[in-house]
Amino acid sequence: DTFYYSIFLEDDVPDNESMMLNHLISQLAEMKNYVLMHPGIKLEYYGLDVMSTGFSIYQYHLQLQENFDVFIADNIQTAETPRICVQLRSRMIVQEGISKAINDSYNAVVRILEDFSLNVNIVLENRIDYAFHTNLIQSSDTYFSDKYMKNHLRSQLRTYAKYGKIRDMSVDTLQLGQRKSNNVFFRAYNKIREVIEKNYKAFFFDIWLEERMISQFDHYVLREAYERKSYRMGLLVGRIKWYLEYGKNELLKVELRELLQSCYVKSDNADHIEKKLKGLIPEVTIILNIEFQTKRHYYMQLNSWLKDHEFKFQGIRELQRLYKLIYVRRGILDHLMSEIVSFVDHKGTKEEEYTFWWKRIRSCKIEYCTPPLEEFYRERERHTDLKRAGHNVLGSIASFNILLKNNVDERDFKEDVSDVLAFFNDNDLVSPDSDLSQINNYYYRAIQTRKARQYKGIIHNNEDKKK
C-alpha cells in the first residue's frame, strides 16, 4: 500500500561540511522560502515540485504528485540517520507496480545527487505497509466486538483501541499495537469512508468493481458520494439518484425527488432520509481495509531469516535489499498473518484453524494493473474529477456572490456568473494595477500550473497522444 525507504550518503556525518552538500541544502532552502513567500506559485526542481512542507529533521520536501515524495534533512543527528527518505504513494504502486515505483523514485534522487557529486552509500527499508481489501465483513460491530475478539483473536501485540461514531455507537476502526511502535502496527477500518472523506484514491472504486468486490450499483453510489466529499449524506444522495435513474416505480420517484431536494436544504436530516430509504433502496457494500504497518526494526529481527533465502539480483546494486524484501514478501505476510495477528476458530484447542474470512484474506494473490486496465482506471478517474470540479465551480460561484453581496438571498445562476466576471474585470484580486488580462497571464497561470501537476497522473498531454 505504501513503501518508505531511506538513502544514506557516502561520508555523511552530523554537521557535514561538504561544500557540495551545503550547496544542495542552500538551493533547497532558497526554493522553499520562495514557495512559502509566494503561495500561488509552484517551483520545479529536477522535474519535482518543491513543497513548503516537511517533517521532523527533514525540512525539504520534493514531490512527483500522486507518485512519490522525497524528504531531505538539512542536518542529521547521527551517522546512522539517513539524509534522505522516500515515500512511494499507493496510486503508483498499485497502478504501475512496485518495481517501477522504486526505480523511478530512486533515479530521480540520483539525478540530483550526481549533479552535486554526492554518492549513495546504502539504501534501506524504512516502513512498508501491506493492505488487503475485503467485502467479507459488512458488520464491523460484530467482528470488532470484545466478545468476538476474545474468542477469535490471536496476537502478539499487547494493546488495542477501537474508534467509531457516537451517533450510532458503531465501531469504524480497530487498532492493535501502537502507531509509534518501531515494530508492527495493525489496523482494520472502513476504506470507503476514508476514500470519500479524504477525497483521494478514487481509482480503488474501479479496481473493486473490476475484481467484483462491489456491484455497479455500489460503484454508482460511491462516485456520487466522492464528488460531494461526504460519506453519510453522499451515500444517501447516491442511492436516491441511482433509483431516479434506474428505478421502475414512478410514484416512489416522485417521493424521492422531494427527498433529494431536502438533502441540500438541511445538513442534519440524514437520520430522516436514512429511515425513508430503509427497505426501499439497498445499502452500499462496505470494503474493509486490513493493514499491517511494518518498520525497520521488524526487518532487522528477520535478518537471519532473510540470509537463508537465495536471491539473484541484476538491477541497481544499492536497491538489492529492497528487492529482496519484495521477493520474500509472501513469507513475511505469512508470518504477520499467523504469528503477529490472526483470527481463528476453536481458539486454544487442537481443532484450532483460521476463520473463513481470515483464510480468504491470507489466500490473496498480489497482482498489478495491466496497461489497458491502468488506462481504463485513469479515464474513469478523469470523469469523476471532472464532475467533482464542476460541483466545486458552482460552490465557489455561490460562495463568492454571497460574500460579495453580503446576503444569502436566492439568485439566478446566470446573474451570479455575470457578477463574478464583472468583478474580475473591474476589481483588483492580485495587485493594485491588475486587470482581468493580467490575472489570466500571471495569477491564473500559477493556479493552472499547480492544477496541471495535480492531474498529470490521469491526463495525457498532446505529445503522449501522438506517441
KESE-545837 format. One record per residue: x negated, y negated, z of N, C-alpha, C, O in turn; residue in three letters. Coordinates in steps of 0.05 Angstrom, whole numbers, plus 5000, padded with zeros to 4 digits. Layout:
BEGIN
XYZXYZXYZXYZALA
...
//
This chain:
BEGIN
498350245000500050005000498349755000498749564984ASP
496349755017494449525019491649645025491449845039THR
489649515014486949615017485049375022484849195005PHE
483649385045481749175051478949305051478549515062TYR
477049165039474249255042472449025047473048795041TYR
470049085058468148875066465648895050464749115043SER
464448665043461948655028459848535045460048305055ILE
457648685049455348585064453148505044452648655025PHE
451948275049449848185031447048265041446648305065LEU
445148285022442448345030441148115046441547885040GLU
439748195067438248005084440047795096439247565100ASP
442547865101444447675113444347695143444747905155ASP
443947465156443847455185445347205195445847025179VAL
446047195221447246945231445546705226443046725227PRO
446746475221445346225216443446255192441146155193ASP
444346395172442646455149441846185136443446015130ASN
439246155131438145915119437545935090436145775078GLU
438646145077438346185049439345945033441745865037SER
437745825017438445585002440845644983442645484981MET
440745874970442845934950445546004965447645924955MET
445346134987447846195003449045935013451445895012LEU
447345765023448345505033449545335010451445185014ASN
448345364986449445224963452245324956454045164950HIS
452645594957455245704953457245614973459445524966LEU
456545624999458345535020459045245017461245155022ILE
457045085009457544795005459544744983461244574986SER
459344894961461244864939464044944948466044804942GLN
464245164963466845264973468145054992470545004990LEU
466444935009467444735028468444495014470544375021ALA
467044404994467844164978470444214964472244034964GLU
470744454952473244504937475644544956477844444950MET
475144674979477344704998478244435009480644385012LYS
476344255015477043985024478743835003480543695010ASN
477943874978479443734957482243834955484143684952TYR
482644104957485344224956486944124980489344074978VAL
485644105004487144015028488043725024490143645034LEU
486343565011486943275008488943224985490143014983MET
489243424967491043394943492843644942492343824926HIS
494943654958496643894960497843984933498444224930PRO
498343794915499643864890497643974869498544064847GLY
495143964875493044044855491944324862491544394885ILE
491444484841490244744844487544744830487244664807LYS
485444834844482844864833482245154826483245334840LEU
480745204805480045474798476945504800475545324790GLU
476045714812473245764815472646044806473446244818TYR
471146064784470546324772473046484766473146734770TYR
475146344757477646484750479446544773481646664769GLY
478746454797480346504821481346234832479946034830LEU
483746244843484846004855483545944882483046124898ASP
482845694886481745604912484045534930485645364924VAL
484245674953486445644971485545464995483245445001MET
487545345007487045175031487045325057486545215078SER
487545595055487745755079485245915084483245895069THR
485246065106483146225115483946355141486146315151GLY
482146525153482746635179480146695194478146765182PHE
480346665221478046725238475546585227475546345222SER
473346735224470846615213470946585183469146465171ILE
472946705170473046705141474646455132477046475126TYR
473246235130474445975126475145925096476745755090GLN
473846075078474246025050475746255036475046485040TYR
477746185021479646375010480046324980480846114972HIS
479346534965479746534936481846744929481946954943LEU
483446694909485646884903486246914874486146714859GLN
486747154866488047214840490947284846491447504857LEU
492747104841495547124850496747404847496647514825GLN
497847514869499247764869497448004863498348224859GLU
494747954862492948174855490948234878490848444889ASN
489348024885487448064907486647794918486847584906PHE
485547804943484547574957481647624966480947844974ASP
480047414965477247424973476847224995477446984992VAL
475847315019475347145041472347135047471047345048PHE
471246895050468346855053467846705078469146495083ILE
465946795095465246665120463046465116461146515101ALA
463246235129461146035127458746115145456446045139ASP
459246265166457146375183458046635196460446655203ASN
456346825198457047085210456047095239454046965246ILE
457447245256456847255284454447445290452847375307GLN
454347665276452147855279451347965252452847925233THR
449148115251448348235225450248455217450248525193ALA
451848555236453848755229456548645220458348785213GLU
456748375219459148245209458948205179457048085169THR
461048295164460948255135461247965127462847815140PRO
459847875107460147605097462747565082463847345082ARG
463647775068465947755050467947985056467148215060ILE
470447915057472648105060474448085036475147855027CYS
475348305024477148305001479648455008479548675019VAL
481948335001484548475005485748524978486148344962GLN
486448774973487848854948490748854954491648974973LEU
492348724937495248704941496748944930495749084912ARG
499049004942500549244935501449244906501649454893SER
502149004895503048994867500949104848501549264831ARG
498449014852496349104834495749404839495249554819MET
495749494864495149774870497249954857496650154845ILE
499849874861502050044851502250044820502650244808VAL
502049804809502549774780500149834763500449924740GLN
497749784773495349824757493450034767491550114753GLU
493950134792492250344802490050244820489050024816GLY
489350404840487350324859484550284847483050114856ILE
483850454827481150434815480850164801478750034805SER
482750084785482549824771482549594791481149394788LYS
484149624813484249414833481549374846480649144850ALA
480249594854477649574866475549464847474149274854ILE
475449574823473449474803473749184796471849034796ASN
476249104790476648824782476048624804474748424799ASP
476848694829476248504851473248504857472148284862SER
471948734857469148734863467548584842465648434848TYR
468148634816466748494795467148194796465348044789ASN
469548104805470047814808468247694829467247474826ALA
467747844851465947744872463047744862461647554867VAL
462247964849459547984839458847764819456547664819VAL
460747684803460247464783459347214798457647064789ARG
460647164820459946924836457246954849455546784847ILE
456747184861454247234876451847224857449747114864LEU
452147334833449947344814448947074806446547024803GLU
450846884804450046604796448646464819447346254814ASP
448746574843447246454865445046644875443946614897PHE
444346834858442147024863442447164890440547214904SER
444947234896445647384920446347674913447747714894LEU
445347864929445648144922447348284944447248214967ASN
448948474935450548634953448848854966447348994952VAL
449048884992447549095006449249345008448449565000ASN
451649315019453449545022456349455022456949225030ILE
458049635014460949585015462249795032461850035028VAL
463949715051465249895069468249845071469149615066LEU
469750045077472650015081473049845106471449845125GLU
475149695106475849525129478549615141478849655165ASN
480549625123483249725132484649835107484549715086ARG
485950065111487450195089490250265100490450395120ILE
492250165086495050225093496150435074496050405050ASP
497350645085498650855069501650825074502550835097TYR
503250805053506150755057507750955040507051025018ALA
509851055052511751225039514551105040515351005061PHE
515951115018518751005017520651245016520251435000HIS
522651245033524551465034527451365036527951165050THR
529251505024532151455027533451665044535951675045ASN
531951825058533052055073534251965100535852105111LEU
533451725109534451625135536151385130535151165124ILE
538751415133540651195130541651085157542950875157GLN
541051225178541751135205539251125223538651325237SER
537850905222535350885237535950895267534250975283SER
538450805275539150815304538951095315538151135338ASP
539751295298539651575307536751675308535951795328THR
535251625287532551735285530551595303528351695309TYR
531151345310529351195327530251185356529151045373PHE
532351335362533351325390531351465408529851635400SER
531451395434529651515453530051815455528151975458ASP
532651905454533252185456532052345433530952555436LYS
532352235408531352365385528252385386527152595381TYR
526952165393524052165394523052355416520952485412MET
524452365438523552545460523652845450521953005458LYS
525652905434525953185425524353245400523753485394ASN
523553045384522353105358519652965353518153065336HIS
519052755366516552605360514152735374514152785398LEU
512052775359509552875370507352685361506952645337ARG
505952555379504052345371501752325391502052365415SER
499352255381497052185397497151895406495551815424GLN
498851735394499051445401500651425427502551575432LEU
499851235444500851235472503151035477504551065496ARG
503450845459505550645464507450625441506850705418THR
509850525446511750485424513450235430513650145452TYR
514550125408516249895410518349915389517950025368ALA
520749815395522949805376524049525374524249385393LYS
524749445349525749185344528349205328528649385311TYR
530249035333532749045319534348785322533248585331GLY
536848795315538648565315540548585339541948785342LYS
540648375356542348375379545248375370547048485384ILE
545848255347548548235337550048505338552248525348ARG
548748715327550048975328548349185342548849425341ASP
546249095357544449265372543349495355543149725364MET
542649435330541549635312538549625313537349405316SER
537249855311534349875311533349855282534050015265VAL
531749645277530849605250527949705245527249775223ASP
526349705267523549765264522649935288523349885311THR
521050145283519750305303516750275299515750305277LEU
515350215321512450185320511150375341512150405363GLN
509050515333507550685351504650595351503450545330LEU
503550565375500850455377500850155378503050035381GLY
498550035376498249745378497149635352495149735342GLN
498449415342497549295317494649215317493249235297ARG
493649115340490949015342488949235347486549185351LYS
489849485347488049705352486049735330486549655307SER
483649835337481549875317481750145304479950225289ASN
483850295310484150565300486450605281486250555257ASN
488850675292491150735276493650605288493950595313VAL
495350495271497850375279500050485260499650485236PHE
502350565271504450685255506950505258507550405279PHE
508450475236511050345238512850455216512050535195ARG
515450455223517550525204519650305205520550225226ALA
520350195182522249975181523749955155523150095136TYR
525849785155527649755132526149595111525749355113ASN
525249735090523749605068525449415052524449205043LYS
527949475049529749305033529949035046529848825033ILE
530349025073530448765087527948605083528048365078ARG
525648735084523048595081522848465053522048235051GLU
523448625032523148525005524948285000524148094988VAL
527448305010529448095005528647845021528647625010ILE
528147875047527647645064524947505059524847265060GLU
522947665053520347545047520247455017518447305009LYS
522147565001522447484973519947534957518947364942ASN
518847774959516647864943516848164939518448304952TYR
515248274920515148554914517848664903518648884909LYS
519148494887521748584875521348814856523248954848ALA
518848864847518349084828519049354841519549544826PHE
519149364867519949614880522749694873523349934872PHE
524549504868527349574861527349754836528749954835PHE
525649674816525649834791524350104796525150304784ASP
522250114813520950374818522850554833523050794826ILE
524350454852526250614867528450724848529250954850TRP
529350554830531350644811530150854792531451054787LEU
527850814782526551004764526151274778526351484765GLU
525451264804525051514819527651624830527551824845GLU
529951504823532551594832532951584862534451754873ARG
531651404875531951364904534351184910535551194931MET
535051014890537450844892539050874866538050974846ILE
541550794867543350814844543350544829542150354837SER
544650554805544950304790546550094807545949854805GLN
548450194822549950014840548149884860548149634864PHE
546450044873544549934893542749724879542249504890ASP
541749794856539849624842541149344836539849144839HIS
543649354827545049104821545348934846544748694845TYR
546149054868546648904893544048794903543948564913VAL
541848954903539248864913538248624898537048434909LEU
538648624872537748394855539248144863538047924865ARG
541848164867543447934876542447824903542147584906GLU
541948004922541047924948538247794947537747594961ALA
536547904930533847794927533847514916532347344925TYR
535647464896535847194885536746994905536046754903GLU
538247084925539246894946537446894971537946734989ARG
535447074971533647084994535147135020534347025041LYS
537247285018538947335042539547635043540647755024SER
538947755065539348045068542348105073543648235056TYR
543448015095546148095102548247965083549748105071ARG
548247705081550147575064549647635035551447665019MET
547047655027546347714999547447984991548448014968GLY
547248195008548248455001551348444999552448584982LEU
552648295016555548275015556448144989558248234976LEU
555047924981555647784956555147974933556747984914VAL
552948124933552348304912554448524909555148594886GLY
555448624931557448834929560048724917561348864901ARG
560748484925563248354914562848314884564648384868ILE
560648194876560148134847560048394831561048394808LYS
558948604842558948854827561748954821562349034799TRP
563548934841566249034837567748844817569248944800TYR
567248584819568548404800567648464771569248414753LEU
565248574768564248634741565048914731565648954708GLU
565149104750565549384742568049514753568849724745TYR
569349384773571749504786574149504768574249364748GLY
576149664775578549704759581049574770582849504756LYS
581149544797583549444810583749144807582149004821ASN
585549044791585648754785586648604809585848374814GLU
588548724825589548584849587248544869587048334882LEU
585648754872583448734891581448524881580248384898LEU
581048504855579248304844580048024852578447844857LYS
582647974852583747704859582947644888581947424894VAL
583247844906582547804934579547764937578647594952GLU
577947914921575047894923574047624913572047514924LEU
575347514893574447254883574847044904573146864908ARG
577047054919577546864941575546904963574546714975GLU
574947164968573047224989570247134981568747034998LEU
569547154956566947074946566546774950564346684956LEU
568646614946568446324950567746254978566246064984GLN
568746414997568246355025565346425033564346325053SER
564046585017561246655023559446405021557246405033CYS
560346205005558645975001559545735019558145545022TYR
562045755030563145545046562045565075561345355086VAL
562045805086561145845114558646015114558146175096LYS
557145985135554746145138555046345161553346515165SER
557346335176557746505199560046695195561146795215ASP
560846755171563146925166562447195155564147335143ASN
559947285159559047545149560647775162561347965149ALA
561247745188562747955201565547995188566448215184ASP
566847765182569447775170569347905142571048075136HIS
567347835126567047945099566448245101567448405085ILE
564748315120563948595123566348775129566648995118GLU
568148675146570548825153572348855129573649065124LYS
572548645112574248645089573248855068574848985055LYS
570648885066569449065046569249345055568949535039LEU
569449395081569149665092571249855080573649795081LYS
570350065068572150265057572950205028574150365015GLY
572449955019573149874992570849894972571050004950LEU
568549794981566149794964563849934980563449875003ILE
562450124968560350264982558150074993557749854983PRO
556850165015554650025025552150105009552050304995GLU
550049935012547549984997545850195010545750215035VAL
544550354994542650555004540250415017539150235006THR
539550505041537250395055534750545048534650785047ILE
532650395042529950515037528250445062527850215069ILE
527250655075525650625098522750645090521950815074LEU
521050475101518150475096516850615120517050525143ASN
515350835114513750975134510850905129509850965108ILE
509550775148506950655142504950715164505450695188GLU
502450795155500150825173498150605166497350585143PHE
497350445186495250255182492750365195492750415220GLN
490650415180488150535190485850335187485650205166THR
484150325207481950135206479250285207479150525210LYS
477150125204474450245200473650435222472450645217ARG
474450375247473750555270474850835265473551035273HIS
477150855254478351115248476651275229476151515232TYR
475651135208474051275188471251345198469951535189TYR
470251185217467651245229467851515244465951665244MET
470151565256470551825270470752055251470352285258GLN
471251995225471552205205468952255190468852415171LEU
466752115197464352125181463252405178462452485156ASN
463252565199462152835197463953005179463053165163SER
466552965180468453105163468053015134468153185116TRP
467552755129467152655102464652775089464552825065LEU
462552825106460052935095460353215085458853305068LYS
462353355094462853625086464153645058464353865046ASP
464953415048466353415022464353315000463453085001HIS
463853494981462153414959463653224940466053264935GLU
462253014931463652814914461652704894459752564901PHE
462052774869460352674847461552414837463752404828LYS
459852204838460851944831458951814811456551804816PHE
459951714789458351594768458951294764458051174744GLN
460351174782461050894780459050714793456650784795GLY
459850474801458150274814457250394841458850464857ILE
454550404845453450534869454650424895455350584913ARG
455050164897455950044922458850124929459750094952GLU
460350224909463150294913463550584919465850674922LEU
461450744922461751024925463351094950464951284950GLN
462850954972464251014997467250984994468851145003ARG
468050764981470950714977472250924960474451024966LEU
470851004939471951204921472051484934473851644928TYR
470251534952470351794966472751804984474052014986LYS
473451584997475751575014478351614998480251745007LEU
478351514974480651554956480751844947482951964946ILE
478451964942478352244933479352434954480652634947TYR
478852384979479652565001482152475015482852565037VAL
483652285003485952165017488152375024489552335044ARG
488352585009490352795015489752915043491552965059ARG
487152965048486353075074486752875096487552945118GLY
486152615090486552405110489552385118490252365141ILE
491252385098494152365102495152615118496952585134LEU
494052845111494953085126494253055155495853135172ASP
491952945162491152905190492952705203493852735226HIS
493452485189495152275201497952375206499152305227LEU
499052535188501852615189502252885204504452985204MET
500052995215500353235231499353185259500653265279SER
496953065262495653025288496352755300496852745325GLU
496452545285496852275296499852225301500652145323ILE
501552275281504452245284505852465268505152505244VAL
507752595279509452785264512052815279512352765303SER
514052895263516752955274517353255270517153345247PHE
517953395291518253685290520853775302522053635318VAL
521754015293523954155306522854355326520654445323ASP
524454425346523654615366521054535379519154705381HIS
520854285387518354175398517254345421518654405440LYS
514654415419513254555441513754845442513054975461GLY
515154965421515655255421514055385399512855255382THR
514155655398512855795377514155755350512955785329LYS
516755675350518255635325517855345315519155265296GLU
516155185328515854905320515054885291513255015282GLU
516454705276515854645249516754355243518354245258GLU
515754235222516453965215519453945209520654125197TYR
520653715216523453665209523653645179521653605165THR
526053685169526453685140525453425127523953435107PHE
526153195139525452945126522452885128521352765110TRP
521152975150518252935152516753115132514753035121TRP
517853355129516653545110516853435081514953465066LYS
519053305075519453195048517452965044516252945022ARG
517052795064515152575061512352675058510752575042ILE
511652885073508952995071508353115044506053135036ARG
510453185029510053315003509953124980509753204957SER
510052854986509952654965507352674949505252724961CYS
507552634924505152614907504552324900506352164897LYS
502052254899501251984894500751944864498952054853ILE
502451774852502151714824502351414819503451274836GLU
501251334797501451044790502951014764503451204749TYR
503650764759505350704735503850754709501450704707CYS
505250854689504250864662504550594650506250444659THR
502950524629503150254617506050184608506849964612PRO
507550374595510350294587512050224612513650034610PRO
511750374634513350314658512450054670514149894679LEU
509850004670508849754680510049514665510849314677GLU
510249534639511349324622514349294628515449074629GLU
515749514633518549514639519049374666520849204668PHE
517449434686517749304712517149004710518648844723TYR
515148924695514548644692516848494680517548274688ARG
518048614659520248484645522648454663523948244664GLU
523348664679525548644697524948434719526748284727ARG
522548424728521748234749522047944738522847764752GLU
521247914712521447654700524347554700524947324706ARG
526247734692529047664692530047594720531647404723HIS
529247744739530047694767529147414776530647264787THR
526547354771525447104780526646874764526846644774ASP
527446924739528746724722531446644735532046404737LEU
532946844743535546784756535146644783536646454789LYS
533146734798532546604824531746314820532546134835ARG
530046264799529245994794531545814786531645584794ALA
533545934772535945784765537545704790538445474792GLY
537745884809539145824834537545594849538845414861HIS
534945614849533245414862533645134850533744934864ASN
533845124823534244874809536944744818537044514824VAL
539044904818541644804827541544704855542644494862LEU
540244864873540044774901538444524904539244354920GLY
536344494888534644244890536244004880536043784892SER
537744034859539343814848541443724869541743484874ILE
542743924881544843854901543543714925544543514935ALA
541343824935539943704958538943424952539243244968SER
537843394929536743134921538842914921538442694931PHE
541242984910543342784908544642724935545442494940ASN
544842924952545842884979544142684994545042505007ILE
541442724992539542545005539542274992539342065006LEU
539642264965539542014951541941834957541641594961LEU
544341964958546841804962547741794991549741664997LYS
546241945008546841935037549742015043550941905061ASN
550742215029553442325036553642605025552142695008ASN
555642755035556043025027558643065011559743285010VAL
559542854998561942874982561543054958559243084948ASP
563643184948563543354924563143174900564242954897GLU
561343264882560743114858560643294833560443544836ARG
560843184810560643334785557743404779555943234784ASP
557243644769554543734764553143554743550843474747PHE
554543484721553343314701552543044713550442924706LYS
554242944731553642684743551142704760549442524760GLU
550842924775548442954792545942984775543842864782ASP
546043134753543743164736542942894724540542834723VAL
544842744715544342474704543042294725541142144719SER
543942304750542842144771539942214777538342044783ASP
539342474776536642564781534742454759532642344765VAL
535542484733533942384711533642074713531441974707LEU
535741934720535641644723533641564745532141374742ALA
533741714766531941654789528941684780527341514786PHE
528341894765525641934756524741724736522441664733PHE
526641624721526041414702525441154715523641004707ASN
526941094737526940824748525240804774524740584783ASP
524441024786523141014812520441154811519741294793ASN
518941104833516241204835516241444854517041424877ASP
515341674843515141904860512241974867511642114886LEU
510341864851507541944855505841704864504441714884VAL
506041484849504341254855505941004847507841024832SER
505140764857506640524852507040454823509040324816PRO
505340544805505640464777506340694759505940684735ASP
507540914771508141144754510941124743512741014755SER
511341234719513941264708514341554700512641724706ASP
516541614686517141894680515042024663514342264667LEU
513941884643511842004626509342064642508042264637SER
508641884661506241944677506642174695504842324701GLN
509142204706509742434722509342694706508242884716ILE
510342684681510042924664507142994660506343224660ASN
505442784656502642834649500842884672498642984669ASN
501742824696499942854719501143024741500343254745TYR
503142914754504343054777505643314768505243524781TYR
507243304747508643544738506643744727507043984731TYR
504543654714502643844703501244004726500744244722ARG
500843874749499644014771501544234782500744454788ALA
504144164784506144354792506344584772506544814779ILE
506344504747506544704725504244904726504545144722GLN
501844804730499444974732499645164755498945404753THR
500545064778500845244801502845464796502445694803ARG
505145394784507145594778506145794756506846024757LYS
504645694737503545874716501846084728501946324720ALA
500146014748498446214761500146404778499546644780ARG
502346304789504046464806505346684789505746914799GLN
506046624764507546824748505846964727506847114711TYR
503246914727501647044705501447344708500547484690LYS
502347454731502447744734504747864719504648104713GLY
506747704712509147824698509647684671511447764656ILE
508147484664508447344638506047384621503747354630ILE
506447444596504247474577504047224561506047124550HIS
501647114558501246874542501246944512501247184505ASN
501046744495501246794466498946964456499347124438ASN
496546934468494247094459494747384464494047554447GLU
495847444488496447724494498447844475498148074466ASP
500447684467502547784449501347844421502148034408LYS
499447674412498247724386496647974386496548124366LYS
495248034409493748274410495548524409494548754410LYS
//
